[in-house]
Amino acid sequence: MNRCFFYKNFKYWLRGNRSRFNFVPYITEVKKNSFKVKFHGLGNIVFLRIQKGHEFSMWTNLVSQKINYPWDWVADFDLLEQKSSRGYSCGLCEGDYKKYYLNRKDMYIEHCYEPFLEWCNKKLVVGDYIINMGKIDRGGCSRFCSKSDLKTINKNELIDAFEIKPVKKGRRKNVN
């Protein structure tokens, strides 16, 4: 079991906010300094990777090619924790974006967790697609698009197209 603040804090927040997500997230692959968050019904196609100290990023995987490795970084909610006499802040934020918090918990919630929730509910929409484009041996990118947008994609560039479907009731794993 991971005893780090960043793991326990996220796990506690997730328990209280899981119902706010379009697709139920669950924690997996817990290690000493990192863990992943995946979503019921979305398989291994998209995940959140959290690493102690800095990374809080969304990734897509190549799955149809039986390769199953991270293909593209699609969003980040990174935080470089700093403490000063003014309180806790993110070392990546500057100027008008710099904000100070009384405690670490509130900083993580406002800076990482809530933007992550908002992004998930905006991008992970039933009926839309997650597509991976490019060439296996040269790299590429991922996009989120509607069914009508999918028709305009150059088929020579398309590697994966994963339709976001509703989760069938009674088919969810136990959540942590």
C-alpha positions in Angstrom: 0.0 0.0 0.0 1.2 3.5 -0.9 1.5 5.7 2.2 2.5 9.0 0.3 0.4 12.1 0.8 -0.3 12.5 -2.9 -1.7 9.0 -3.1 -3.8 9.1 0.1 -5.1 12.6 -0.7 -6.2 11.7 -4.2 -7.8 8.4 -3.1 -9.8 10.3 -0.4 -10.9 13.0 -2.9 -11.8 10.3 -5.5 -14.0 8.4 -3.1 -16.1 11.6 -2.5 -16.2 12.7 -6.1 -16.4 9.5 -8.2 -20.1 10.0 -8.9 -19.3 13.3 -10.6 -17.5 11.6 -13.5 -19.1 10.4 -16.7 -17.0 7.3 -16.5 -16.1 5.9 -13.1 -12.4 6.2 -12.4 -10.4 3.6 -10.4 -6.9 3.5 -9.1 -4.5 0.9 -10.5 -0.8 0.1 -10.8 0.1 1.5 -7.4 3.9 1.8 -6.9 6.0 3.6 -4.3 6.1 7.0 -6.2 3.4 6.6 -8.8 0.0 5.2 -9.7 -2.5 5.3 -12.6 -6.2 6.0 -12.9 -8.3 4.2 -15.5 -12.0 4.4 -16.3 -14.6 1.7 -16.3 -15.8 1.0 -19.9 -12.7 2.6 -21.5 -10.3 -0.3 -21.2 -6.7 0.7 -21.4 -7.2 3.4 -24.1 -6.9 6.4 -21.8 -5.4 6.8 -18.4 -4.1 9.3 -15.8 -0.6 8.9 -14.7 0.4 10.5 -11.3 4.0 10.6 -10.2 5.1 12.0 -6.9 6.5 15.5 -7.1 5.3 16.7 -10.5 3.3 14.6 -13.0 -0.5 14.6 -13.2 -1.0 13.8 -16.9 -3.6 12.1 -19.2 -2.2 9.7 -21.8 -3.6 7.5 -24.5 -2.4 4.0 -25.3 -2.1 2.1 -28.6 -4.3 -0.9 -28.1 -5.5 -2.2 -31.5 -2.0 -3.0 -32.6 -1.4 -5.3 -29.7 1.4 -3.0 -28.6 -0.2 -1.4 -25.6 2.1 1.4 -24.8 1.6 5.1 -24.1 1.1 6.8 -27.4 0.3 10.4 -26.7 0.2 12.8 -23.8 -3.2 14.6 -24.2 -3.6 16.8 -21.1 -1.7 17.8 -18.0 -2.6 19.1 -14.6 1.0 19.0 -13.3 2.0 20.7 -10.0 5.4 21.4 -8.7 4.8 21.8 -5.0 6.5 24.7 -3.2 6.1 26.0 0.3 6.9 29.6 1.4 5.9 32.0 4.2 2.8 32.8 2.0 1.7 29.2 1.9 1.7 26.4 -0.6 1.9 27.1 -4.4 2.7 25.6 -7.7 6.3 26.3 -8.9 5.1 26.0 -12.5 2.6 28.9 -12.2 3.7 32.5 -12.6 2.2 36.0 -12.5 -1.5 36.2 -12.3 -1.7 32.3 -12.4 0.2 32.0 -9.1 -2.0 31.3 -6.2 -1.2 30.5 -2.6 -3.0 27.9 -0.4 -3.2 27.4 3.3 -2.6 23.6 2.9 -1.5 21.1 0.4 -4.9 19.3 0.2 -6.7 22.4 -1.1 -3.9 23.1 -3.5 -4.1 19.7 -5.1 -7.9 19.7 -5.2 -8.1 23.1 -7.0 -5.0 22.8 -9.1 -5.1 19.2 -10.2 -8.2 17.2 -9.2 -11.0 19.5 -10.2 -9.4 20.5 -13.6 -8.9 16.7 -14.2 -12.6 16.0 -13.5 -13.7 18.9 -15.8 -11.4 17.7 -18.6 -12.7 14.1 -18.3 -16.4 15.1 -18.5 -15.7 17.4 -21.5 -13.5 14.9 -23.5 -14.9 11.5 -22.5 -18.3 11.8 -24.1 -20.4 8.8 -25.2 -20.6 8.5 -29.0 -17.3 10.4 -29.5 -14.0 8.7 -30.5 -10.5 8.7 -29.2 -8.2 8.3 -32.3 -4.5 7.7 -32.6 -2.9 9.0 -35.7 0.6 8.7 -37.2 3.0 5.9 -38.0 3.9 3.2 -35.5 7.6 3.5 -36.2 7.6 7.3 -36.3 5.1 8.4 -33.6 2.0 10.5 -33.9 -0.8 12.1 -31.9 -4.2 11.4 -30.3 -7.4 13.3 -30.8 -10.9 13.3 -29.4 -13.5 13.7 -32.1 -17.2 13.2 -33.0 -18.4 10.5 -35.4 -18.8 13.1 -38.2 -15.3 14.4 -37.7 -14.0 10.9 -37.9 -15.1 10.7 -41.5 -12.7 13.6 -42.4 -9.6 11.9 -41.0 -7.0 10.7 -43.5 -7.3 6.9 -43.3 -3.6 6.5 -44.1 -2.8 8.3 -40.9 -5.3 6.5 -38.7 -3.9 3.8 -36.4 -6.7 3.4 -33.7 -10.3 4.6 -33.5 -11.9 3.8 -30.2 -15.6 4.6 -29.8 -16.6 5.9 -26.3 -19.5 3.7 -25.3 -21.7 3.8 -22.2 -20.8 1.4 -19.5 -23.2 -1.5 -19.1 -24.8 -1.7 -15.7 -23.6 -4.5 -13.5 -20.3 -4.8 -15.4 -18.2 -2.5 -13.3 -15.2 -3.8 -11.2 -15.1 -3.1 -7.5 -13.7 0.4 -7.0 -11.1 1.4 -4.5 
